[in-house]
Amino acid sequence: MVKLMERIKGIRNYIQKNEVDAALITSAPNLFYFVGTAPLIGGYLVVTPEEEILLVPELEYEQAKEEAHVEVEKFKKTDELYEYLKRFKSLAVEGTISLSFNNTLKEKAQIEEFKLLDDIIKELRMIKTEEEIKLIEDACKLADIGVMTAIEEIREGKREKEVAAKVEYVMKMEGAEKPAFDTIIASGHRSALPHGIASDKRIEKGDLVVMDLGALYRHYNSDITRTIVVGSPNEKQKEIYEIVLEAQKKAVEAAKPGMTGKELDSIARDIITEYGYGDKFIHSLGHGIGLQVHEWPRASQYDETVLKEGMVITIEPGIYIPKFGGVRIEDTIVITNDGAKRLTKTERELI
């Protein structure tokens, strides 16, 4: 609870510094981050210089009252919510707020001025506490189980969807709430699709198979990718696999506090470019992960965010050759005081 109150204090400092009447937080990840609960059909955390209160629909009230670490009040109709908000002329809100909700706040709650909370929330959420890192590590253990299940299930004649279904079943049986995202099982030519969600395609002998999956555990996510070949790899498959593996290992080894996301991206990208495949590495090296699968910081060519101890990111270089196939190797890592630690542990030399 103390940690949650410190987080809310960060919001309170922001609204006082920016002379805003109150902050309004509505997205599920942020609600959980600040108050310890994320009502299924919505909640509204209002933070003022003097107080914080969570407003929820009546059917969410009992659960929210049990879980939340702030005062909880219920409303029966949304008009009651807008009536409550009429006391404020200015609000700090999340950038995810919809245009229609923004317009409704102007019309029904008579809010005259809006400011964005994104920078302060990003700053707070990028650094994970020991408790958060432990939860992500537990989610990573489930992802490791998932990827090993996929490796066991992949064989000639199996549909990608069958493999994905078994992976998701096993992770849930082991304690996951659900998959962190749609499981990617991409075989053959489909392995060149970075987001090749499992399809009806049957896996064939000689296929490269990219497995990208994660588990959601107690609100926190994990992410791992491994690539294998069904049968013996050919020379081209070996070549691109070894290049990606070298880039991935070097980036994990180099990650440390003080370097930027851009610098980390360049370590892997330069290796792949030196081998002549720079134009086949078509996405960023990695992304932050936690309450959401994709959050800050980024490890990309465009991110100057300085890495700090406690940040959790993915390292996932890849090479994608249309009509041939692709390779991606990914781990979730945490930045430590002098380097980085892999939280996903499945062997990388699988080909």
C-alpha positions as a LaTeX table, in Angstrom:
\begin{tabular}{lrrr}
\hline
Residue & $x$ (\AA) & $y$ (\AA) & $z$ (\AA) \\
\hline
Met1 & 0.00 & 0.00 & 0.00 \\
Val2 & 2.86 & 2.39 & 0.79 \\
Lys3 & 4.19 & 1.97 & $-2.75$ \\
Leu4 & 0.76 & 2.73 & $-4.22$ \\
Met5 & 0.50 & 5.89 & $-2.16$ \\
Glu6 & 3.95 & 6.96 & $-3.38$ \\
Arg7 & 2.78 & 6.48 & $-6.95$ \\
Ile8 & $-0.31$ & 8.60 & $-6.34$ \\
Lys9 & 1.94 & 11.19 & $-4.74$ \\
Gly10 & 3.72 & 11.44 & $-8.11$ \\
Ile11 & 0.38 & 12.25 & $-9.78$ \\
Arg12 & $-0.45$ & 14.77 & $-7.07$ \\
Asn13 & 2.89 & 16.52 & $-7.52$ \\
Tyr14 & 2.20 & 16.72 & $-11.26$ \\
Ile15 & $-1.22$ & 18.35 & $-10.93$ \\
Gln16 & 0.04 & 20.85 & $-8.37$ \\
Lys17 & 3.05 & 21.77 & $-10.49$ \\
Asn18 & 0.89 & 22.16 & $-13.60$ \\
Glu19 & $-1.95$ & 23.93 & $-11.80$ \\
Val20 & $-4.64$ & 21.42 & $-12.77$ \\
Asp21 & $-7.68$ & 20.87 & $-10.55$ \\
Ala22 & $-7.49$ & 17.06 & $-10.65$ \\
Ala23 & $-6.23$ & 14.01 & $-12.50$ \\
Leu24 & $-8.57$ & 11.40 & $-13.97$ \\
Ile25 & $-7.22$ & 7.89 & $-14.61$ \\
Thr26 & $-9.38$ & 5.28 & $-16.34$ \\
Ser27 & $-7.25$ & 2.70 & $-18.19$ \\
Ala28 & $-7.15$ & $-0.74$ & $-16.56$ \\
Pro29 & $-3.32$ & $-1.06$ & $-16.36$ \\
Asn30 & $-2.98$ & 2.36 & $-14.76$ \\
Leu31 & $-5.85$ & 1.77 & $-12.34$ \\
Phe32 & $-4.17$ & $-1.40$ & $-11.13$ \\
Tyr33 & $-0.81$ & 0.36 & $-10.93$ \\
Phe34 & $-2.12$ & 3.19 & $-8.77$ \\
Val35 & $-4.84$ & 1.59 & $-6.62$ \\
Gly36 & $-4.43$ & $-2.20$ & $-6.87$ \\
Thr37 & $-7.63$ & $-3.03$ & $-8.72$ \\
Ala38 & $-8.86$ & $-2.82$ & $-12.30$ \\
Pro39 & $-12.68$ & $-3.11$ & $-12.44$ \\
Leu40 & $-13.81$ & $-5.21$ & $-15.38$ \\
Ile41 & $-16.29$ & $-2.70$ & $-16.78$ \\
Gly42 & $-14.38$ & 0.38 & $-15.75$ \\
Gly43 & $-13.35$ & 2.63 & $-12.93$ \\
Tyr44 & $-12.43$ & 6.30 & $-12.52$ \\
Leu45 & $-9.61$ & 7.31 & $-10.22$ \\
Val46 & $-9.78$ & 10.98 & $-9.31$ \\
Val47 & $-6.72$ & 12.53 & $-7.68$ \\
Thr48 & $-6.84$ & 16.07 & $-6.29$ \\
Pro49 & $-4.29$ & 17.97 & $-4.19$ \\
Glu50 & $-6.19$ & 16.84 & $-1.09$ \\
Glu51 & $-7.58$ & 13.36 & $-1.81$ \\
Glu52 & $-7.86$ & 10.35 & $-4.08$ \\
Ile53 & $-11.06$ & 8.44 & $-4.75$ \\
Leu54 & $-12.06$ & 5.56 & $-7.03$ \\
Leu55 & $-15.51$ & 5.84 & $-8.59$ \\
Val56 & $-16.98$ & 2.59 & $-9.91$ \\
Pro57 & $-20.30$ & 1.30 & $-11.28$ \\
Glu58 & $-22.49$ & $-0.23$ & $-8.59$ \\
Leu59 & $-21.90$ & $-3.86$ & $-9.66$ \\
Glu60 & $-18.12$ & $-3.38$ & $-9.30$ \\
Tyr61 & $-18.37$ & $-1.74$ & $-5.88$ \\
Glu62 & $-17.93$ & $-4.69$ & $-3.50$ \\
Gln63 & $-14.90$ & $-6.09$ & $-5.30$ \\
Ala64 & $-13.29$ & $-2.68$ & $-5.73$ \\
Lys65 & $-13.85$ & $-1.87$ & $-2.05$ \\
Glu66 & $-12.12$ & $-5.14$ & $-1.14$ \\
Glu67 & $-9.13$ & $-4.69$ & $-3.46$ \\
Ala68 & $-8.51$ & $-0.95$ & $-3.78$ \\
His69 & $-6.12$ & 0.89 & $-1.49$ \\
Val70 & $-8.06$ & 4.15 & $-1.73$ \\
Glu71 & $-11.57$ & 5.27 & $-0.85$ \\
Val72 & $-14.20$ & 3.80 & $-3.21$ \\
Glu73 & $-17.58$ & 5.27 & $-4.12$ \\
Lys74 & $-20.23$ & 3.82 & $-6.42$ \\
Phe75 & $-22.54$ & 5.34 & $-8.99$ \\
Lys76 & $-25.64$ & 3.88 & $-10.64$ \\
Lys77 & $-25.69$ & 6.05 & $-13.76$ \\
Thr78 & $-22.85$ & 7.72 & $-15.61$ \\
Asp79 & $-24.65$ & 11.05 & $-15.15$ \\
Glu80 & $-23.77$ & 10.77 & $-11.47$ \\
Leu81 & $-20.10$ & 10.47 & $-12.46$ \\
Tyr82 & $-20.28$ & 13.59 & $-14.61$ \\
Glu83 & $-22.08$ & 15.46 & $-11.84$ \\
Tyr84 & $-19.21$ & 14.60 & $-9.49$ \\
Leu85 & $-16.65$ & 15.85 & $-12.03$ \\
Lys86 & $-18.42$ & 19.20 & $-12.47$ \\
Arg87 & $-16.51$ & 20.51 & $-9.46$ \\
Phe88 & $-13.37$ & 20.67 & $-11.65$ \\
Lys89 & $-12.65$ & 23.09 & $-14.49$ \\
Ser90 & $-9.40$ & 21.42 & $-15.57$ \\
Leu91 & $-8.34$ & 17.76 & $-15.70$ \\
Ala92 & $-5.10$ & 15.90 & $-16.38$ \\
Val93 & $-5.96$ & 12.75 & $-18.34$ \\
Glu94 & $-4.25$ & 9.82 & $-20.08$ \\
Gly95 & $-3.46$ & 10.05 & $-23.78$ \\
Thr96 & $-5.55$ & 6.93 & $-24.34$ \\
Ile97 & $-8.74$ & 8.84 & $-23.58$ \\
Ser98 & $-11.11$ & 8.58 & $-26.54$ \\
Leu99 & $-12.32$ & 11.61 & $-28.46$ \\
Ser100 & $-15.91$ & 10.76 & $-27.62$ \\
Phe101 & $-15.17$ & 10.57 & $-23.87$ \\
Asn102 & $-13.23$ & 13.82 & $-24.10$ \\
Asn103 & $-16.21$ & 15.50 & $-25.75$ \\
Thr104 & $-18.58$ & 14.02 & $-23.18$ \\
Leu105 & $-16.44$ & 15.41 & $-20.35$ \\
Lys106 & $-16.60$ & 18.83 & $-21.98$ \\
Glu107 & $-20.35$ & 18.63 & $-22.50$ \\
Lys108 & $-21.67$ & 16.86 & $-19.41$ \\
Ala109 & $-18.97$ & 17.56 & $-16.81$ \\
Gln110 & $-18.22$ & 21.04 & $-18.22$ \\
Ile111 & $-14.46$ & 20.49 & $-18.17$ \\
Glu112 & $-12.76$ & 23.44 & $-19.85$ \\
Glu113 & $-9.09$ & 22.43 & $-19.97$ \\
Phe114 & $-7.22$ & 19.16 & $-20.42$ \\
Lys115 & $-3.58$ & 18.25 & $-19.89$ \\
Leu116 & $-1.83$ & 14.93 & $-20.49$ \\
Leu117 & $-0.54$ & 12.67 & $-17.72$ \\
Asp118 & 1.41 & 10.38 & $-20.03$ \\
Asp119 & 4.93 & 11.62 & $-19.27$ \\
Ile120 & 4.64 & 11.30 & $-15.50$ \\
Ile121 & 2.92 & 7.89 & $-15.72$ \\
Lys122 & 5.57 & 6.68 & $-18.16$ \\
Glu123 & 8.32 & 7.88 & $-15.83$ \\
Leu124 & 6.77 & 6.09 & $-12.85$ \\
Arg125 & 5.95 & 2.81 & $-14.59$ \\
Met126 & 9.27 & 2.37 & $-16.42$ \\
Ile127 & 11.12 & 1.53 & $-13.19$ \\
Lys128 & 9.80 & $-1.72$ & $-11.74$ \\
Thr129 & 9.83 & $-2.50$ & $-8.02$ \\
Glu130 & 11.28 & $-5.76$ & $-6.70$ \\
Glu131 & 7.73 & $-7.06$ & $-6.33$ \\
Glu132 & 6.90 & $-6.22$ & $-9.95$ \\
Ile133 & 10.11 & $-7.84$ & $-11.21$ \\
Lys134 & 9.26 & $-11.00$ & $-9.26$ \\
Leu135 & 5.80 & $-11.14$ & $-10.85$ \\
Ile136 & 7.26 & $-10.64$ & $-14.33$ \\
Glu137 & 9.83 & $-13.35$ & $-13.57$ \\
Asp138 & 6.99 & $-15.70$ & $-12.60$ \\
Ala139 & 5.21 & $-14.84$ & $-15.84$ \\
Cys140 & 8.46 & $-15.59$ & $-17.70$ \\
Lys141 & 8.66 & $-19.04$ & $-16.12$ \\
Leu142 & 5.21 & $-19.73$ & $-17.56$ \\
Ala143 & 6.36 & $-18.47$ & $-20.96$ \\
Asp144 & 9.34 & $-20.83$ & $-20.80$ \\
Ile145 & 6.91 & $-23.69$ & $-20.15$ \\
Gly146 & 4.85 & $-22.48$ & $-23.09$ \\
Val147 & 7.74 & $-22.41$ & $-25.54$ \\
Met148 & 8.96 & $-25.84$ & $-24.48$ \\
Thr149 & 5.43 & $-27.14$ & $-24.99$ \\
Ala150 & 5.43 & $-25.65$ & $-28.48$ \\
Ile151 & 8.74 & $-27.34$ & $-29.31$ \\
Glu152 & 7.34 & $-30.68$ & $-28.17$ \\
Glu153 & 4.14 & $-30.21$ & $-30.19$ \\
Ile154 & 5.66 & $-28.99$ & $-33.45$ \\
Arg155 & 5.88 & $-31.73$ & $-36.02$ \\
Glu156 & 5.14 & $-32.34$ & $-39.67$ \\
Gly157 & 1.41 & $-32.27$ & $-40.39$ \\
Lys158 & 0.34 & $-30.34$ & $-37.27$ \\
Arg159 & $-1.65$ & $-27.14$ & $-37.78$ \\
Glu160 & $-0.15$ & $-24.00$ & $-36.28$ \\
Lys161 & $-3.42$ & $-23.42$ & $-34.40$ \\
Glu162 & $-3.18$ & $-26.84$ & $-32.76$ \\
Val163 & 0.25 & $-26.03$ & $-31.40$ \\
Ala164 & $-0.92$ & $-22.63$ & $-30.14$ \\
Ala165 & $-3.96$ & $-24.16$ & $-28.43$ \\
Lys166 & $-1.81$ & $-26.67$ & $-26.54$ \\
Val167 & 0.64 & $-23.93$ & $-25.52$ \\
Glu168 & $-2.11$ & $-21.73$ & $-24.13$ \\
Tyr169 & $-3.80$ & $-24.65$ & $-22.36$ \\
Val170 & $-0.59$ & $-25.74$ & $-20.64$ \\
Met171 & 0.33 & $-22.20$ & $-19.54$ \\
Lys172 & $-3.13$ & $-21.73$ & $-18.01$ \\
Met173 & $-2.95$ & $-25.09$ & $-16.27$ \\
Glu174 & 0.39 & $-23.99$ & $-14.81$ \\
Gly175 & $-1.08$ & $-20.78$ & $-13.41$ \\
Ala176 & $-1.31$ & $-18.18$ & $-16.17$ \\
Glu177 & $-4.45$ & $-16.05$ & $-16.26$ \\
Lys178 & $-4.34$ & $-16.12$ & $-20.05$ \\
Pro179 & $-1.87$ & $-15.64$ & $-22.92$ \\
Ala180 & $-0.21$ & $-12.23$ & $-22.84$ \\
Phe181 & $-1.15$ & $-11.81$ & $-26.52$ \\
Asp182 & $-2.29$ & $-13.89$ & $-29.49$ \\
Thr183 & 0.20 & $-16.73$ & $-29.75$ \\
Ile184 & 2.42 & $-16.64$ & $-32.83$ \\
Ile185 & 3.23 & $-19.98$ & $-34.43$ \\
Ala186 & 4.49 & $-19.08$ & $-37.90$ \\
Ser187 & 5.91 & $-21.83$ & $-40.09$ \\
Gly188 & 7.55 & $-22.00$ & $-43.50$ \\
His189 & 7.05 & $-18.84$ & $-45.56$ \\
Arg190 & 4.85 & $-17.46$ & $-42.74$ \\
Ser191 & 7.88 & $-17.30$ & $-40.43$ \\
Ala192 & 8.86 & $-14.17$ & $-42.39$ \\
Leu193 & 5.76 & $-12.45$ & $-40.93$ \\
Pro194 & 6.77 & $-10.75$ & $-37.66$ \\
His195 & 3.18 & $-11.01$ & $-36.41$ \\
Gly196 & 2.27 & $-14.36$ & $-37.93$ \\
Ile197 & $-0.48$ & $-15.38$ & $-35.49$ \\
Ala198 & $-1.14$ & $-19.12$ & $-35.57$ \\
Ser199 & $-3.16$ & $-20.13$ & $-38.63$ \\
Asp200 & $-4.66$ & $-23.26$ & $-40.18$ \\
Lys201 & $-1.44$ & $-23.87$ & $-42.11$ \\
Arg202 & 0.02 & $-27.34$ & $-41.60$ \\
Ile203 & 3.66 & $-27.47$ & $-40.57$ \\
Glu204 & 5.93 & $-29.11$ & $-43.12$ \\
Lys205 & 9.28 & $-30.82$ & $-42.98$ \\
Gly206 & 12.09 & $-28.31$ & $-43.45$ \\
Asp207 & 9.99 & $-25.37$ & $-42.20$ \\
Leu208 & 11.43 & $-22.64$ & $-40.05$ \\
Val209 & 8.95 & $-22.17$ & $-37.20$ \\
Val210 & 8.86 & $-18.96$ & $-35.17$ \\
Met211 & 7.18 & $-19.29$ & $-31.75$ \\
Asp212 & 6.40 & $-15.97$ & $-30.06$ \\
Leu213 & 4.30 & $-16.22$ & $-26.91$ \\
Gly214 & 3.81 & $-14.92$ & $-23.40$ \\
Ala215 & 1.79 & $-15.39$ & $-20.24$ \\
Leu216 & $-0.25$ & $-12.98$ & $-18.15$ \\
Tyr217 & 0.29 & $-13.67$ & $-14.45$ \\
Arg218 & $-1.30$ & $-11.54$ & $-11.72$ \\
His219 & $-1.59$ & $-8.59$ & $-14.13$ \\
Tyr220 & 2.01 & $-8.81$ & $-15.40$ \\
Asn221 & 3.19 & $-10.03$ & $-18.81$ \\
Ser222 & 6.07 & $-11.99$ & $-20.28$ \\
Asp223 & 7.34 & $-12.36$ & $-23.85$ \\
Ile224 & 9.64 & $-14.91$ & $-25.47$ \\
Thr225 & 10.46 & $-16.00$ & $-29.02$ \\
Arg226 & 12.33 & $-19.03$ & $-30.23$ \\
Thr227 & 12.83 & $-20.38$ & $-33.75$ \\
Ile228 & 13.37 & $-24.00$ & $-34.76$ \\
Val229 & 13.52 & $-26.05$ & $-37.94$ \\
Val230 & 11.40 & $-29.14$ & $-38.51$ \\
Gly231 & 14.08 & $-31.65$ & $-39.42$ \\
Ser232 & 17.58 & $-30.64$ & $-40.46$ \\
Pro233 & 18.25 & $-26.98$ & $-41.34$ \\
Asn234 & 19.68 & $-26.04$ & $-44.71$ \\
Glu235 & 22.71 & $-23.77$ & $-45.04$ \\
Lys236 & 20.66 & $-20.58$ & $-45.51$ \\
Gln237 & 18.56 & $-21.33$ & $-42.43$ \\
Lys238 & 21.69 & $-22.00$ & $-40.39$ \\
Glu239 & 23.25 & $-18.77$ & $-41.62$ \\
Ile240 & 20.43 & $-16.43$ & $-40.66$ \\
Tyr241 & 19.84 & $-18.24$ & $-37.37$ \\
Glu242 & 23.45 & $-17.83$ & $-36.29$ \\
Ile243 & 23.44 & $-14.15$ & $-37.26$ \\
Val244 & 20.29 & $-13.45$ & $-35.22$ \\
Leu245 & 21.63 & $-15.47$ & $-32.29$ \\
Glu246 & 24.89 & $-13.52$ & $-32.30$ \\
Ala247 & 23.03 & $-10.18$ & $-32.44$ \\
Gln248 & 20.66 & $-11.21$ & $-29.66$ \\
Lys249 & 23.39 & $-12.47$ & $-27.35$ \\
Lys250 & 25.58 & $-9.43$ & $-27.88$ \\
Ala251 & 22.68 & $-7.08$ & $-27.14$ \\
Val252 & 21.74 & $-8.93$ & $-23.94$ \\
Glu253 & 25.39 & $-8.90$ & $-22.82$ \\
Ala254 & 25.74 & $-5.18$ & $-23.60$ \\
Ala255 & 22.55 & $-3.97$ & $-21.93$ \\
Lys256 & 23.29 & $-1.88$ & $-18.84$ \\
Pro257 & 22.29 & 1.30 & $-17.01$ \\
Gly258 & 23.40 & 4.53 & $-18.65$ \\
Met259 & 23.07 & 3.50 & $-22.29$ \\
Thr260 & 20.14 & 4.60 & $-24.42$ \\
Gly261 & 17.56 & 2.43 & $-26.13$ \\
Lys262 & 18.96 & 3.67 & $-29.42$ \\
Glu263 & 22.49 & 2.58 & $-28.52$ \\
Leu264 & 21.28 & $-0.88$ & $-27.53$ \\
Asp265 & 19.30 & $-1.25$ & $-30.76$ \\
Ser266 & 22.40 & $-0.30$ & $-32.75$ \\
Ile267 & 24.48 & $-3.10$ & $-31.21$ \\
Ala268 & 22.23 & $-5.79$ & $-32.66$ \\
Arg269 & 21.35 & $-3.87$ & $-35.83$ \\
Asp270 & 25.00 & $-3.24$ & $-36.73$ \\
Ile271 & 25.80 & $-6.96$ & $-36.46$ \\
Ile272 & 22.92 & $-7.92$ & $-38.74$ \\
Thr273 & 23.85 & $-5.14$ & $-41.17$ \\
Glu274 & 27.48 & $-6.26$ & $-41.31$ \\
Tyr275 & 26.32 & $-9.66$ & $-42.52$ \\
Gly276 & 24.27 & $-8.02$ & $-45.28$ \\
Tyr277 & 20.79 & $-8.41$ & $-43.80$ \\
Gly278 & 20.20 & $-4.94$ & $-42.38$ \\
Asp279 & 17.18 & $-4.36$ & $-44.61$ \\
Lys280 & 15.64 & $-7.63$ & $-43.35$ \\
Phe281 & 15.62 & $-6.50$ & $-39.71$ \\
Ile282 & 12.40 & $-4.54$ & $-40.05$ \\
His283 & 11.41 & $-3.68$ & $-36.48$ \\
Ser284 & 12.92 & $-2.30$ & $-33.30$ \\
Leu285 & 15.17 & $-4.41$ & $-31.10$ \\
Gly286 & 12.75 & $-4.47$ & $-28.20$ \\
His287 & 10.19 & $-2.84$ & $-25.93$ \\
Gly288 & 9.35 & $-2.38$ & $-22.31$ \\
Ile289 & 7.02 & $-4.93$ & $-20.73$ \\
Gly290 & 5.06 & $-5.11$ & $-17.50$ \\
Leu291 & 1.38 & $-4.39$ & $-16.96$ \\
Gln292 & 1.20 & $-4.13$ & $-20.75$ \\
Val293 & 3.00 & $-6.21$ & $-23.36$ \\
His294 & 4.29 & $-3.07$ & $-25.06$ \\
Glu295 & 5.23 & $-0.16$ & $-22.83$ \\
Trp296 & 8.18 & 2.16 & $-22.21$ \\
Pro297 & 11.08 & 2.24 & $-22.65$ \\
Arg298 & 11.75 & 1.19 & $-26.24$ \\
Ala299 & 14.99 & $-0.28$ & $-27.55$ \\
Ser300 & 14.74 & 1.34 & $-30.97$ \\
Gln301 & 16.64 & 3.50 & $-33.43$ \\
Tyr302 & 14.57 & 6.47 & $-32.29$ \\
Asp303 & 14.49 & 6.17 & $-28.50$ \\
Glu304 & 16.95 & 8.22 & $-26.49$ \\
Thr305 & 15.58 & 7.01 & $-23.15$ \\
Val306 & 18.45 & 6.20 & $-20.80$ \\
Leu307 & 18.22 & 2.69 & $-19.40$ \\
Lys308 & 18.08 & 2.45 & $-15.61$ \\
Glu309 & 18.20 & $-0.30$ & $-13.04$ \\
Gly310 & 14.75 & $-1.87$ & $-12.68$ \\
Met311 & 13.64 & $-1.39$ & $-16.28$ \\
Val312 & 12.31 & $-4.55$ & $-17.93$ \\
Ile313 & 12.59 & $-4.85$ & $-21.71$ \\
Thr314 & 12.68 & $-7.42$ & $-24.48$ \\
Ile315 & 15.62 & $-8.11$ & $-26.78$ \\
Glu316 & 14.30 & $-9.57$ & $-30.05$ \\
Pro317 & 16.32 & $-9.10$ & $-33.25$ \\
Gly318 & 15.09 & $-10.85$ & $-36.36$ \\
Ile319 & 15.73 & $-11.46$ & $-40.04$ \\
Tyr320 & 12.73 & $-11.84$ & $-42.34$ \\
Ile321 & 13.08 & $-12.96$ & $-45.95$ \\
Pro322 & 9.78 & $-12.98$ & $-47.88$ \\
Lys323 & 8.83 & $-16.33$ & $-49.43$ \\
Phe324 & 11.79 & $-17.98$ & $-47.67$ \\
Gly325 & 11.20 & $-17.57$ & $-43.97$ \\
Gly326 & 12.43 & $-15.76$ & $-40.91$ \\
Val327 & 14.20 & $-16.09$ & $-37.58$ \\
Arg328 & 13.58 & $-14.19$ & $-34.36$ \\
Ile329 & 15.06 & $-14.86$ & $-30.92$ \\
Glu330 & 13.67 & $-12.95$ & $-27.96$ \\
Asp331 & 14.17 & $-12.78$ & $-24.22$ \\
Thr332 & 12.65 & $-10.63$ & $-21.52$ \\
Ile333 & 15.45 & $-9.05$ & $-19.48$ \\
Val334 & 15.72 & $-6.76$ & $-16.45$ \\
Ile335 & 18.36 & $-4.03$ & $-16.25$ \\
Thr336 & 20.45 & $-4.56$ & $-13.11$ \\
Asn337 & 22.89 & $-2.24$ & $-11.35$ \\
Asp338 & 25.77 & $-3.32$ & $-13.59$ \\
Gly339 & 24.25 & $-5.13$ & $-16.58$ \\
Ala340 & 21.18 & $-7.19$ & $-17.36$ \\
Lys341 & 19.59 & $-10.50$ & $-16.35$ \\
Arg342 & 17.56 & $-12.78$ & $-18.58$ \\
Leu343 & 14.15 & $-13.56$ & $-17.09$ \\
Thr344 & 13.23 & $-16.03$ & $-19.85$ \\
Lys345 & 15.62 & $-18.96$ & $-19.67$ \\
Thr346 & 14.81 & $-21.41$ & $-22.49$ \\
Glu347 & 17.92 & $-22.50$ & $-24.40$ \\
Arg348 & 18.63 & $-20.35$ & $-27.43$ \\
Glu349 & 20.76 & $-22.82$ & $-29.41$ \\
Leu350 & 17.77 & $-24.84$ & $-30.51$ \\
Ile351 & 18.32 & $-25.15$ & $-34.22$ \\
\hline
\end{tabular}
